[in-house]
Amino acid sequence: MLRVSLAVFVAMLEAIPSAYCAEPSAAPNHVVSRIPRQPVQSTAIAKIGYSKRRHSLEIEFVNGAVYRYLGVPPAVYRDLMSAASKAQFYDFHVKGHYRSVSIRPPQKQQAPTKNHSD
């Protein structure tokens, strides 16, 4: 009976059109973000977004890098959004406290620092 059930299962799999099967991604580590981010006043952070359903926090930095932090409670997001210094709050309460995934690497070049030894 097991052999017949297995044969039926394999036949069903073969009958599924390939359009329903996932194609391998050209960039396997590429993550697509659907979490809307809103601009914030900060010297280091450009935009912040949050998914209540997934408890995911996304931060877009001024250099263009975007990171998603997983398992972030809604209270942490609320506190971040109301913090006087969002960059400082991020440094003390988010960075290193939650698992992160890179969504986009840095895009913009940092302004060169002036050499004051002249």
RAZIWO-V656188 format. One record per residue. RES is the residue in one small letter. SS is DSSP state (~ for helix, > for strand, _ for the rest). NEAR is the number of other ideal C-beta (glycine too) atoms within 10 Angstrom. D_CENTER is the distance of its C-alpha to the mean C-alpha in Angstrom with 1 decimal. Layout:
<<RES:SS:NEAR:D_CENTER> <RES:SS:NEAR:D_CENTER>>
//
This chain:
<<m:_:5:46.7> <l:~:6:43.5> <r:~:7:44.2> <v:~:8:44.7> <s:~:9:41.5> <l:~:10:39.5> <a:~:10:41.3> <v:~:10:40.5> <f:~:10:36.8> <v:~:10:36.6> <a:~:9:38.5> <m:~:9:36.1> <l:~:9:33.1> <e:~:7:35.1> <a:~:7:35.8> <i:_:9:32.2> <p:_:6:31.6> <s:~:6:29.1> <a:~:6:27.3> <y:~:6:25.9> <c:_:8:24.6> <a:_:5:21.2> <e:_:7:21.6> <p:_:5:20.0> <s:_:10:17.3> <a:_:6:18.6> <a:_:6:15.4> <p:_:6:14.7> <n:_:7:11.6> <h:_:9:10.2> <v:_:12:7.1> <v:_:6:7.9> <s:_:16:6.3> <r:_:7:9.2> <i:_:15:8.4> <p:_:10:11.1> <r:>:17:11.1> <q:>:10:14.5> <p:>:10:16.3> <v:_:16:17.5> <q:_:8:20.4> <s:_:19:19.4> <t:_:8:20.5> <a:_:14:17.3> <i:>:20:14.5> <a:>:17:14.7> <k:>:16:12.5> <i:>:20:10.9> <g:>:18:9.6> <y:>:23:9.9> <s:>:16:10.5> <k:_:8:13.8> <r:_:6:14.1> <r:_:12:11.2> <h:_:16:11.2> <s:>:19:7.5> <l:>:26:7.3> <e:>:21:5.4> <i:>:27:7.8> <e:>:22:9.4> <f:>:19:12.2> <v:_:15:15.7> <n:_:13:15.6> <g:_:13:13.0> <a:_:16:10.2> <v:>:22:6.7> <y:>:18:4.7> <r:>:21:2.8> <y:>:21:6.4> <l:>:12:8.1> <g:_:12:11.6> <v:_:22:12.0> <p:_:11:15.3> <p:~:11:16.0> <a:~:8:18.6> <v:~:19:16.3> <y:~:20:14.4> <r:~:11:17.9> <d:~:13:19.3> <l:~:20:16.7> <m:~:13:17.5> <s:~:9:21.1> <a:_:16:21.3> <a:_:7:23.7> <s:_:14:21.7> <k:~:20:17.9> <a:~:17:17.5> <q:~:12:20.0> <f:~:19:18.5> <y:~:22:15.1> <d:~:12:17.2> <f:~:12:19.3> <h:~:15:17.2> <v:_:20:13.5> <k:_:14:13.4> <g:_:8:14.8> <h:_:13:15.0> <y:_:18:11.9> <r:_:9:10.2> <s:>:15:7.2> <v:>:14:5.3> <s:>:12:5.9> <i:>:17:4.8> <r:>:14:8.2> <p:_:9:11.1> <p:_:13:13.5> <q:_:11:15.6> <k:_:11:18.4> <q:_:8:21.2> <q:_:8:22.1> <a:_:6:25.5> <p:_:6:28.1> <t:_:6:29.7> <k:_:7:33.5> <n:_:6:35.8> <h:_:5:38.2> <s:_:4:40.7> <d:_:4:42.8>>
//
